[in-house]
């Protein structure tokens, strides 16, 4: 049975076989060595660093994640009174720091899945 692409993306798995791990540390929110990746898939041998500068494209896929997390705080701050504006700004910064690994790791997973096809 073919593994789901969503399970593969959110599970941070190899896009070709959807079984091997992308990162050395498991989990979406990991602070220590958050971008430390395996060189190759342990299952199918896919080399993850496809070309020089490949991971720069992951910035484009992590940007919408940042927007989804931060925009509600921005709108709340725009329509709040003076003191609450700063509270919403502080909450926005805290939420950014908490979800920073999620944005980076999920952005990389989405990016490599957009560039490598599944092969059984």
MIDODO-933527 format. One record per atom (N, C-alpha, C): residue in one letter; residue number from 1; chain; x, y, z negated. Coordinates in Angstrom, 1 decimal. Example, Ala and Ser with C-alpha at 12.3 -4.5 7.8 and 13.67 -1.06 7.14 Angstrom:
REM residues 2
[node A 1 A [13.2 -5.7 -7.8]]
[node A 1 A [12.3 -4.5 -7.8]]
[node A 1 A [13.2 -3.3 -7.8]]
[node S 2 A [12.8 -2.2 -7.1]]
[node S 2 A [13.7 -1.1 -7.1]]
[node S 2 A [12.9 0.0 -7.9]]
END
This chain:
REM residues 120
[node X 1 A [0.8 -1.2 0.0]]
[node X 1 A [0.0 0.0 0.0]]
[node X 1 A [0.9 1.2 0.0]]
[node X 2 A [0.6 2.2 0.9]]
[node X 2 A [1.3 3.4 1.0]]
[node X 2 A [1.1 4.3 -0.2]]
[node X 3 A [2.2 4.7 -0.9]]
[node X 3 A [2.0 5.7 -2.0]]
[node X 3 A [1.5 7.0 -1.5]]
[node X 4 A [0.7 7.7 -2.3]]
[node X 4 A [0.1 9.0 -2.0]]
[node X 4 A [1.2 10.0 -1.9]]
[node X 5 A [1.0 11.0 -1.0]]
[node X 5 A [2.0 12.1 -0.9]]
[node X 5 A [1.9 13.0 -2.1]]
[node X 6 A [0.7 13.1 -2.7]]
[node X 6 A [0.6 14.0 -3.9]]
[node X 6 A [1.3 13.3 -5.1]]
[node X 7 A [1.1 12.0 -5.2]]
[node X 7 A [1.8 11.3 -6.3]]
[node X 7 A [3.3 11.4 -6.1]]
[node X 8 A [3.8 11.3 -4.9]]
[node X 8 A [5.2 11.5 -4.6]]
[node X 8 A [5.7 12.9 -4.9]]
[node X 9 A [5.0 13.9 -4.5]]
[node X 9 A [5.4 15.3 -4.8]]
[node X 9 A [5.4 15.6 -6.2]]
[node X 10 A [4.3 15.3 -6.9]]
[node X 10 A [4.2 15.6 -8.4]]
[node X 10 A [5.0 14.7 -9.2]]
[node X 11 A [5.3 13.5 -8.7]]
[node X 11 A [6.1 12.5 -9.4]]
[node X 11 A [7.6 12.7 -9.2]]
[node X 12 A [7.9 13.7 -8.3]]
[node X 12 A [9.3 14.1 -7.9]]
[node X 12 A [10.0 12.8 -7.4]]
[node X 13 A [9.4 12.2 -6.4]]
[node X 13 A [9.9 11.0 -5.7]]
[node X 13 A [10.5 11.3 -4.4]]
[node X 14 A [11.3 10.4 -3.8]]
[node X 14 A [11.9 10.5 -2.5]]
[node X 14 A [10.7 10.6 -1.5]]
[node X 15 A [10.8 11.5 -0.5]]
[node X 15 A [9.8 11.6 0.5]]
[node X 15 A [9.7 10.5 1.5]]
[node X 16 A [10.9 9.9 1.8]]
[node X 16 A [10.9 8.8 2.8]]
[node X 16 A [10.3 7.5 2.3]]
[node X 17 A [10.7 7.0 1.1]]
[node X 17 A [10.1 5.8 0.5]]
[node X 17 A [9.1 6.0 -0.5]]
[node X 18 A [9.1 7.2 -1.1]]
[node X 18 A [8.2 7.6 -2.2]]
[node X 18 A [8.3 6.7 -3.4]]
[node X 19 A [9.5 6.2 -3.6]]
[node X 19 A [9.8 5.4 -4.8]]
[node X 19 A [11.0 5.9 -5.6]]
[node X 20 A [12.1 6.3 -5.0]]
[node X 20 A [13.3 6.7 -5.7]]
[node X 20 A [13.1 8.1 -6.3]]
[node X 21 A [13.7 8.4 -7.5]]
[node X 21 A [13.6 9.7 -8.1]]
[node X 21 A [14.5 10.7 -7.3]]
[node X 22 A [14.0 12.0 -7.3]]
[node X 22 A [14.7 13.1 -6.7]]
[node X 22 A [15.7 13.6 -7.7]]
[node X 23 A [15.3 13.8 -9.0]]
[node X 23 A [16.1 14.4 -10.0]]
[node X 23 A [16.7 13.4 -11.0]]
[node X 24 A [17.8 13.7 -11.6]]
[node X 24 A [18.4 12.8 -12.5]]
[node X 24 A [17.7 12.7 -13.8]]
[node X 25 A [17.0 13.8 -14.2]]
[node X 25 A [16.2 13.7 -15.4]]
[node X 25 A [14.7 13.7 -15.0]]
[node X 26 A [13.9 12.8 -15.7]]
[node X 26 A [12.5 12.7 -15.4]]
[node X 26 A [11.7 13.8 -16.0]]
[node X 27 A [10.5 14.0 -15.3]]
[node X 27 A [9.6 15.0 -15.9]]
[node X 27 A [9.6 16.3 -15.0]]
[node X 28 A [8.4 17.0 -15.0]]
[node X 28 A [8.3 18.2 -14.3]]
[node X 28 A [8.9 19.4 -15.0]]
[node X 29 A [8.7 19.4 -16.3]]
[node X 29 A [9.2 20.5 -17.1]]
[node X 29 A [10.4 20.0 -18.0]]
[node X 30 A [11.6 20.2 -17.4]]
[node X 30 A [12.8 19.8 -18.0]]
[node X 30 A [13.8 21.0 -18.0]]
[node X 31 A [14.4 21.4 -19.1]]
[node X 31 A [15.2 22.6 -19.2]]
[node X 31 A [16.7 22.3 -19.0]]
[node X 32 A [17.1 21.1 -19.5]]
[node X 32 A [18.5 20.8 -19.4]]
[node X 32 A [18.8 20.1 -18.1]]
[node X 33 A [19.7 20.6 -17.3]]
[node X 33 A [20.0 20.1 -16.0]]
[node X 33 A [18.8 20.0 -15.1]]
[node X 34 A [18.0 21.1 -15.1]]
[node X 34 A [16.7 21.0 -14.4]]
[node X 34 A [16.8 20.8 -12.9]]
[node X 35 A [17.9 21.3 -12.3]]
[node X 35 A [18.1 21.1 -10.8]]
[node X 35 A [19.1 20.0 -10.5]]
[node X 36 A [19.5 19.3 -11.4]]
[node X 36 A [20.5 18.2 -11.2]]
[node X 36 A [19.8 17.1 -10.5]]
[node X 37 A [20.2 16.8 -9.2]]
[node X 37 A [19.6 15.8 -8.4]]
[node X 37 A [20.6 14.7 -8.0]]
[node X 38 A [20.0 13.6 -7.7]]
[node X 38 A [20.8 12.5 -7.2]]
[node X 38 A [21.3 12.9 -5.8]]
[node X 39 A [22.4 12.4 -5.3]]
[node X 39 A [22.9 12.6 -4.0]]
[node X 39 A [22.1 11.9 -2.9]]
[node X 40 A [21.7 10.6 -3.3]]
[node X 40 A [21.0 9.8 -2.4]]
[node X 40 A [19.8 9.1 -3.1]]
[node X 41 A [18.8 8.7 -2.4]]
[node X 41 A [17.7 7.9 -3.0]]
[node X 41 A [18.2 6.5 -3.4]]
[node X 42 A [17.9 6.1 -4.6]]
[node X 42 A [18.4 4.8 -5.1]]
[node X 42 A [17.6 3.7 -4.4]]
[node X 43 A [16.5 3.9 -3.7]]
[node X 43 A [15.7 2.9 -3.1]]
[node X 43 A [16.0 2.8 -1.6]]
[node X 44 A [16.0 3.9 -0.9]]
[node X 44 A [16.2 3.8 0.6]]
[node X 44 A [17.5 4.5 1.1]]
[node X 45 A [18.2 5.1 0.2]]
[node X 45 A [19.5 5.7 0.6]]
[node X 45 A [19.4 7.1 1.3]]
[node X 46 A [18.3 7.7 1.4]]
[node X 46 A [18.1 9.0 2.0]]
[node X 46 A [19.1 10.0 1.3]]
[node X 47 A [19.9 10.7 2.1]]
[node X 47 A [20.7 11.8 1.5]]
[node X 47 A [19.8 13.0 1.3]]
[node X 48 A [19.7 13.5 0.1]]
[node X 48 A [18.7 14.6 -0.2]]
[node X 48 A [19.2 15.9 0.2]]
[node X 49 A [20.5 16.2 0.3]]
[node X 49 A [21.0 17.5 0.7]]
[node X 49 A [21.1 17.4 2.2]]
[node X 50 A [20.0 17.7 3.0]]
[node X 50 A [20.0 17.5 4.4]]
[node X 50 A [21.0 18.3 5.2]]
[node X 51 A [21.2 19.5 4.7]]
[node X 51 A [22.2 20.4 5.4]]
[node X 51 A [22.6 21.5 4.4]]
[node X 52 A [23.6 22.3 4.8]]
[node X 52 A [24.1 23.4 3.9]]
[node X 52 A [23.0 24.4 3.8]]
[node X 53 A [22.7 24.8 2.6]]
[node X 53 A [21.6 25.8 2.4]]
[node X 53 A [20.2 25.3 2.5]]
[node X 54 A [20.0 24.0 2.6]]
[node X 54 A [18.7 23.4 2.7]]
[node X 54 A [17.8 23.8 1.6]]
[node X 55 A [18.2 23.8 0.4]]
[node X 55 A [17.4 24.1 -0.7]]
[node X 55 A [16.9 25.6 -0.9]]
[node X 56 A [17.5 26.5 -0.1]]
[node X 56 A [17.1 27.9 -0.1]]
[node X 56 A [15.6 27.9 0.4]]
[node X 57 A [15.2 27.0 1.3]]
[node X 57 A [13.8 27.0 1.7]]
[node X 57 A [12.8 26.7 0.6]]
[node X 58 A [13.3 26.0 -0.4]]
[node X 58 A [12.4 25.7 -1.5]]
[node X 58 A [11.9 27.0 -2.3]]
[node X 59 A [12.6 28.1 -2.1]]
[node X 59 A [12.1 29.3 -2.6]]
[node X 59 A [10.8 29.7 -2.0]]
[node X 60 A [10.6 29.4 -0.8]]
[node X 60 A [9.3 29.7 -0.1]]
[node X 60 A [8.2 28.8 -0.7]]
[node X 61 A [8.5 27.6 -1.1]]
[node X 61 A [7.4 26.7 -1.6]]
[node X 61 A [7.2 26.9 -3.1]]
[node X 62 A [8.2 27.5 -3.8]]
[node X 62 A [7.9 27.7 -5.2]]
[node X 62 A [7.3 29.1 -5.4]]
[node X 63 A [7.3 30.0 -4.4]]
[node X 63 A [6.7 31.3 -4.6]]
[node X 63 A [5.2 31.2 -4.8]]
[node X 64 A [4.4 30.4 -4.1]]
[node X 64 A [3.0 30.4 -4.4]]
[node X 64 A [2.7 29.8 -5.8]]
[node X 65 A [3.6 29.0 -6.3]]
[node X 65 A [3.4 28.5 -7.7]]
[node X 65 A [3.6 29.6 -8.7]]
[node X 66 A [4.6 30.4 -8.4]]
[node X 66 A [4.8 31.6 -9.3]]
[node X 66 A [3.6 32.5 -9.2]]
[node X 67 A [3.0 32.8 -8.1]]
[node X 67 A [1.9 33.6 -7.9]]
[node X 67 A [0.7 33.1 -8.7]]
[node X 68 A [0.4 31.8 -8.5]]
[node X 68 A [-0.7 31.2 -9.2]]
[node X 68 A [-0.6 31.3 -10.7]]
[node X 69 A [0.6 31.3 -11.3]]
[node X 69 A [0.8 31.3 -12.7]]
[node X 69 A [0.7 32.8 -13.2]]
[node X 70 A [1.3 33.7 -12.5]]
[node X 70 A [1.6 35.1 -12.9]]
[node X 70 A [0.4 36.1 -12.6]]
[node X 71 A [-0.2 35.9 -11.5]]
[node X 71 A [-1.3 36.9 -11.1]]
[node X 71 A [-2.4 37.1 -12.1]]
[node X 72 A [-2.9 36.0 -12.7]]
[node X 72 A [-4.0 36.3 -13.7]]
[node X 72 A [-3.5 37.2 -14.8]]
[node X 73 A [-2.3 37.1 -15.3]]
[node X 73 A [-1.8 38.0 -16.3]]
[node X 73 A [-1.6 39.4 -15.8]]
[node X 74 A [-1.2 39.5 -14.5]]
[node X 74 A [-1.1 40.8 -13.9]]
[node X 74 A [-2.4 41.5 -13.8]]
[node X 75 A [-3.5 40.9 -13.4]]
[node X 75 A [-4.8 41.5 -13.3]]
[node X 75 A [-5.4 41.8 -14.7]]
[node X 76 A [-5.1 40.9 -15.6]]
[node X 76 A [-5.6 41.2 -17.0]]
[node X 76 A [-4.9 42.5 -17.5]]
[node X 77 A [-3.6 42.6 -17.2]]
[node X 77 A [-2.9 43.8 -17.7]]
[node X 77 A [-3.3 45.1 -17.0]]
[node X 78 A [-3.7 45.0 -15.7]]
[node X 78 A [-4.2 46.1 -15.0]]
[node X 78 A [-5.5 46.7 -15.5]]
[node X 79 A [-6.3 45.8 -16.0]]
[node X 79 A [-7.6 46.2 -16.5]]
[node X 79 A [-7.7 46.3 -18.0]]
[node X 80 A [-6.6 46.2 -18.7]]
[node X 80 A [-6.6 46.3 -20.2]]
[node X 80 A [-6.3 47.7 -20.6]]
[node X 81 A [-6.5 48.0 -21.9]]
[node X 81 A [-6.1 49.3 -22.5]]
[node X 81 A [-4.6 49.3 -22.8]]
[node X 82 A [-4.1 50.4 -23.3]]
[node X 82 A [-2.7 50.6 -23.4]]
[node X 82 A [-1.9 49.4 -24.2]]
[node X 83 A [-2.4 49.1 -25.4]]
[node X 83 A [-1.6 48.1 -26.1]]
[node X 83 A [-1.8 46.7 -25.5]]
[node X 84 A [-2.9 46.4 -25.0]]
[node X 84 A [-3.2 45.0 -24.5]]
[node X 84 A [-2.4 44.8 -23.2]]
[node X 85 A [-2.1 45.9 -22.5]]
[node X 85 A [-1.2 45.8 -21.3]]
[node X 85 A [0.1 45.2 -21.6]]
[node X 86 A [0.7 45.6 -22.7]]
[node X 86 A [2.0 45.1 -23.1]]
[node X 86 A [1.9 43.6 -23.6]]
[node X 87 A [0.7 43.3 -24.3]]
[node X 87 A [0.5 41.9 -24.7]]
[node X 87 A [0.4 41.0 -23.5]]
[node X 88 A [-0.3 41.4 -22.5]]
[node X 88 A [-0.5 40.6 -21.3]]
[node X 88 A [0.9 40.5 -20.5]]
[node X 89 A [1.6 41.6 -20.5]]
[node X 89 A [3.0 41.5 -19.9]]
[node X 89 A [3.9 40.5 -20.7]]
[node X 90 A [3.8 40.6 -22.0]]
[node X 90 A [4.6 39.6 -22.8]]
[node X 90 A [4.2 38.2 -22.6]]
[node X 91 A [2.9 38.0 -22.5]]
[node X 91 A [2.4 36.6 -22.2]]
[node X 91 A [2.8 36.1 -20.8]]
[node X 92 A [2.8 37.1 -19.9]]
[node X 92 A [3.3 36.7 -18.5]]
[node X 92 A [4.7 36.3 -18.5]]
[node X 93 A [5.6 37.0 -19.3]]
[node X 93 A [7.0 36.7 -19.3]]
[node X 93 A [7.2 35.3 -20.1]]
[node X 94 A [6.4 35.1 -21.1]]
[node X 94 A [6.5 33.8 -21.8]]
[node X 94 A [6.1 32.6 -20.9]]
[node X 95 A [5.0 32.8 -20.2]]
[node X 95 A [4.5 31.8 -19.3]]
[node X 95 A [5.5 31.5 -18.2]]
[node X 96 A [6.1 32.6 -17.8]]
[node X 96 A [7.2 32.4 -16.7]]
[node X 96 A [8.3 31.5 -17.2]]
[node X 97 A [8.8 31.8 -18.4]]
[node X 97 A [9.9 31.1 -19.0]]
[node X 97 A [9.6 29.6 -19.3]]
[node X 98 A [8.3 29.4 -19.7]]
[node X 98 A [7.9 28.0 -20.0]]
[node X 98 A [7.8 27.2 -18.7]]
[node X 99 A [7.2 27.8 -17.7]]
[node X 99 A [6.9 27.1 -16.4]]
[node X 99 A [8.0 27.2 -15.4]]
[node X 100 A [9.1 27.9 -15.7]]
[node X 100 A [10.2 28.1 -14.8]]
[node X 100 A [10.7 26.7 -14.2]]
[node X 101 A [11.0 25.7 -15.0]]
[node X 101 A [11.4 24.4 -14.4]]
[node X 101 A [10.4 23.8 -13.5]]
[node X 102 A [9.1 24.0 -13.9]]
[node X 102 A [8.0 23.4 -13.0]]
[node X 102 A [8.1 24.1 -11.6]]
[node X 103 A [8.3 25.4 -11.6]]
[node X 103 A [8.3 26.1 -10.3]]
[node X 103 A [9.5 25.7 -9.5]]
[node X 104 A [10.6 25.5 -10.1]]
[node X 104 A [11.8 25.2 -9.3]]
[node X 104 A [11.8 23.7 -8.9]]
[node X 105 A [11.5 22.8 -9.8]]
[node X 105 A [11.5 21.4 -9.4]]
[node X 105 A [10.4 21.0 -8.5]]
[node X 106 A [9.2 21.5 -8.7]]
[node X 106 A [8.1 21.3 -7.8]]
[node X 106 A [8.3 21.9 -6.5]]
[node X 107 A [8.9 23.1 -6.4]]
[node X 107 A [9.2 23.8 -5.2]]
[node X 107 A [10.2 23.0 -4.3]]
[node X 108 A [11.2 22.4 -5.0]]
[node X 108 A [12.1 21.5 -4.2]]
[node X 108 A [11.4 20.2 -3.7]]
[node X 109 A [10.6 19.7 -4.5]]
[node X 109 A [9.9 18.4 -4.1]]
[node X 109 A [9.0 18.7 -2.9]]
[node X 110 A [8.2 19.8 -3.0]]
[node X 110 A [7.3 20.2 -1.9]]
[node X 110 A [8.2 20.4 -0.6]]
[node X 111 A [9.3 21.1 -0.8]]
[node X 111 A [10.1 21.5 0.4]]
[node X 111 A [10.7 20.2 1.1]]
[node X 112 A [11.2 19.3 0.3]]
[node X 112 A [11.8 18.1 1.0]]
[node X 112 A [10.7 17.2 1.6]]
[node X 113 A [9.5 17.2 1.0]]
[node X 113 A [8.4 16.5 1.5]]
[node X 113 A [7.9 17.1 2.9]]
[node X 114 A [8.0 18.4 3.0]]
[node X 114 A [7.6 19.0 4.3]]
[node X 114 A [8.6 18.7 5.4]]
[node X 115 A [9.8 18.4 5.0]]
[node X 115 A [10.9 18.2 6.0]]
[node X 115 A [11.3 16.7 6.3]]
[node X 116 A [10.8 15.8 5.5]]
[node X 116 A [11.2 14.4 5.7]]
[node X 116 A [9.9 13.6 5.7]]
[node X 117 A [9.8 12.7 6.7]]
[node X 117 A [8.6 11.9 6.9]]
[node X 117 A [8.7 10.6 6.1]]
[node X 118 A [7.5 10.1 5.8]]
[node X 118 A [7.4 8.8 5.1]]
[node X 118 A [7.7 7.7 6.0]]
[node X 119 A [8.5 6.7 5.6]]
[node X 119 A [8.8 5.5 6.4]]
[node X 119 A [8.7 4.3 5.5]]
[node X 120 A [7.8 3.3 5.8]]
[node X 120 A [7.6 2.2 5.0]]
[node X 120 A [8.7 1.2 5.1]]
END
